[in-house]
Amino acid sequence: MKEYEIVKEVFNPCAGDQRPDTCEIIEKEVENPEAFVKEQYRQESHVEFLASEKDGSLIVEVLFDSGRKHRYTFTEL
């Protein structure tokens, strides 16, 4: 397992702003970042997962039907 700094940002479409409503930062050992995020939303029925990379960090976005978005940025420590 690798240790990551994980930044979780929550975006609300009603706010009309591009900035996240909330931001949480944790350090955690994770074997597979994408599987970690999907496990957090296993009870949700209509979500889409998008993964990309930026500046060496893995970004996993969780998109809800309502327009809400959660973004997880994994930076290896």
N, C-alpha and C positions, 0 to 999 in steps of 0.2 A: 504494500500500500504506500501511497505517497501522501505527504501532508500538503494541504492547500489552505490558502486564505480564500474564503468564499464570501463574496459580496452579493447579497440578495437585495434587489431593488423591486419595489412594487409600484406599478404605474396604474393610475385610475383614469379612464378615458373622459370622465365627467369633469375632471379638473381643468381640461383645456390647456394643459401645460406639458411640456416635454420632459420636465424634471420628475424624478420619482417622488411618490408620496411618502414612502418610508424606505429606509436603507439600514440593513443589518450586516455586520461583519463578524464572521466566526473563523476559527482555525480548526480544521478537522482532517483526520486521516480518512481517505476515500480510495477505494480500489478502482471504481469506474464512475467518473463524475456524471455522465449522462444517465446511467442506471440509478445513481443516487437521487437525481432530480425526479426522474420518473417514479421512483418509489414514494416520493413525497406527495404525489398526486394520483396514486393508484385508485383512489375512491372517486375521482372525478371522471365523468363520462364523456364530456366533449371538450377535450383540450388538445392542442397541437404543440409539438416540441420542435424547436429549431436550434441547431447547433452551428456555431461558427468559431473562428479564431481571430483574435486581434492582438497584436503586440505580444505574441507568445502565450496569451491567456485563452482558455476555452470559455466560450459564452454559450449558455443554454437558456433559451427563452421559452416560456410557457405561455401560450396564447389561449385565452378563454373565449367562448362564444360571445360573451357580454362585452368584449373589447378590452377587458382587463389584461394586463401583461405582468408577468414576474420574470425578472432577468437574474440569472446566476452567473457570476464571473469567477472562474477558478484560476488562481495564480499559484503555481507550485512554489513552496517555500524551500 
